[in-house]
Amino acid sequence: MSKFVEVSAKNADLAIEQALSKLSTTRDKVEVEVLDEGRTGILGLGARDAVVRVTVIDTAESRAIDFLTETTSKMGAPATVTAQMTEESLKVDLAGENMGMLIGHHGDTLDALQYLTSLVVNRGREDYCRVMLDTEGYRGKREQALTQLAQRTAARAVRTGRVALEPMNPYERRILHTALQDHGRVTTYSEGEEPYRRVIVVRK
């Protein structure tokens, strides 16, 4: 269901500005319907405010923002949500005071929110939109930590022959595989069933 407000002000332009502020959005992301252009009257007599209805256009960005704003509030960790569509994906960022709750252990809560947001964004769409959800730069920090882990694990595998890492989600396993795909002395593969699937690093 589309999100809209009706606002009255001295003129239509002012009413639109107030509506955009209430919706926390910009002019290019809404449809505007002037319900009453109003009138200035003579010396103020017979003056009537303009009335506009401003409706947020149903986009991937608006779906993600609406869903996550409501969901994080219900979780007790209200977040300010921003979303931007790129050529590769819809990038969504959460900001607030209690983002640790939304990240969870090794990002499991953030991954769950990303999955649910993807379902909401792609409902009824013909073309699939990939959603990337992040907060406080967690994804970048986690990727860096996993890349360093991959190198340490490779060194262990060279010495011992085989190292099994703890279970990880597909996103994190992909980072490890990518980090070691060109390694000259080890190779990697995954084994096990979700959610216990793990990366195995073995000496060549």
Number of C-alpha atoms within 10 A of each C-alpha: 6 10 13 18 15 17 22 21 18 16 18 22 15 16 22 25 15 18 25 21 11 12 15 9 13 12 13 8 16 19 12 18 14 17 14 15 17 18 15 15 10 8 7 9 9 10 13 17 17 22 23 24 19 25 19 22 17 14 13 21 19 21 21 26 22 14 16 25 18 12 16 21 12 10 10 11 17 20 22 14 20 16 19 12 15 9 6 10 13 20 17 21 19 21 15 15 10 13 18 16 15 24 20 13 10 13 19 14 15 23 19 15 20 20 16 15 25 21 14 17 24 17 12 9 10 7 7 12 17 18 23 19 22 21 19 14 10 17 17 12 11 15 16 13 11 17 19 14 15 21 15 11 22 24 17 16 21 16 12 11 14 18 19 16 15 10 18 18 16 14 10 20 21 13 17 23 19 14 18 19 12 10 13 9 13 19 18 22 13 18 12 10 9 11 10 11 17 21 23 20 26 21 18 13
